[in-house]
Amino acid sequence: MANQKIVPANAPVLEQLLGWVDNRFPLTKLWKEHLSEYYAPKNFNFFYFFGSLALLVLVIQLVTGIFLVMHYKPAAAEAFASVEYIMRDVPFGYLVRYLHSTGASAFFIVVYLHMFRGLLYGSYRKPRELVWIFGVAIFLCLMGEAFFGYLLPWGQMSYWGAQVIVNLFSAIPFIGPDLSLWIRGDYVVSDATLNRFFSFHVIAIPLVLLGLVAAHIIALHEVGSNNPDGVEIKDTKDAKGIPVDGIPFHPYYTVHDLMGVAGFLFLFAAVVFFAPEMGGYFLEANNFIPADSLKTPPHIAPVWYFTPYYSMLRATTSDFTHYWLPVAMAAAFVVWLLRARPKAIWVGLVFLVAAAAVVALYNFDAKFFGVVIMGGSVMILFFLPWLDRSPVKSIRYRPGWHSLMYIIFVIDFVILGCLGTQEPDAFKNVVSGIGTLYYLGFFLAMPLWSQLGKFKPVPARVTFHPH
Ligand code: HEM
């Protein structure tokens, strides 16, 4: 056989064993390609901890999930009691459940910071578009995973949260009502719904998630990691073809990442042992009451990680769609007209007239637009690699006011998140409306604003200060 590795007969047993495996499976090759000879930029900073932490949380969720399934009963009549049984009677069951529920929130904290890092350093730009696209698909899966999982304890919030979200599908024209019935498997959220959500939460989505995470990392290792300077380290190689600004991932970043893991576990354990409900943000009080299809809780809100998007849904009132949105779109159109090429103007006009005709013809209600805006606010992330036209990748070399745009974006997202946890009123709706417009405007107008301003020169080599 070609490429056979010949191990001397007197070599140590472990070396012989490795030789035997390598002649049948590319173990050493994989180790080298992805760890010991994967050259990562030497200037990674704090934000680069979150990829490995996302992997860690994924493992925590899978392991604790396996143990929860051993005792959980996916039936409307038994689910709530089986969770209480896990909490009170199963040895260390409370710990496994708190690790899993806290892990869900930790996942989103880590992933939001991981995505933000991508935004800051332009990690979604060429040649990492697919790394980003796989990432957004992972984000969608995570949202689905969290949503399906939340029904399983069969508490009041599980039940009514699912009811509200599945009902949103009924706002889709023509197929909506049938679609939501099909998703539920019944006219209300019921045993049938619980069974299918269980199946999706426990097997279907985790499988897809694992596949996507593998694709995400394979794609990243194909092109190499970006870094806080947005400089391609592969452009400057030494005589052996090794990037001069690169260091082997193992042992340098495995050790570095272990430090992140230690810090993370410290905080994670503090929450699990001392504040697993996190004041109602990680586990809501209403969910300690068994689901009751006859008693709607006065205030239904999703878990914190969904609330920015929930705010956008609630902000889309009929006032918003009748006055705010058309005015914002008209303003955007005028700005675009000032810069677009004549051919594009005609295409834009035709598109606008067609969209106005469809809206006028079908008289869609605000709920439908709410669903479109909420879904669109996540889907738009897929297009980020092509929306950003800045001549440089990293925020470090962009004009100062670009940083301000990002700071406002983060504040906006946090405000939307906070408002989504609270009961709505007229003032909060106005704030959510403004927040929604900023969120959408940030991305939709990005092709324009990302090119404007005075950019700083990008160095050929990464900036690195040894510590
Ligand atoms: C289960 C969730 C996820 C896991 C386990 C994961 C894992 C990783 C790992 C291990 C890396 C390399 C280390 C690093 O650069 O931090 C990475 C890089 C990256 N991830 Fe993720 N990721 C996840 C979700 C996401 C999401 C949701 C996005 C974006 C929507 C994303 C976008 C990226 C990008 C752009 C890079 C390259 C960063 C760079 O080179 O600067 N990832 N990911």
Boltz pocket constraint, residues with backbone or C-beta under 6 A from the ligand:
constraints:
  - pocket:
      binder: B
      contacts: [[A, 47], [A, 48], [A, 49], [A, 50], [A, 51], [A, 52], [A, 54], [A, 55], [A, 58], [A, 111], [A, 114], [A, 115], [A, 118], [A, 121], [A, 123], [A, 124], [A, 128], [A, 131], [A, 132], [A, 134], [A, 135], [A, 136], [A, 137], [A, 138], [A, 139], [A, 213], [A, 216], [A, 217], [A, 220], [A, 224], [A, 225], [A, 226], [A, 227]]
      max_distance: 6.0
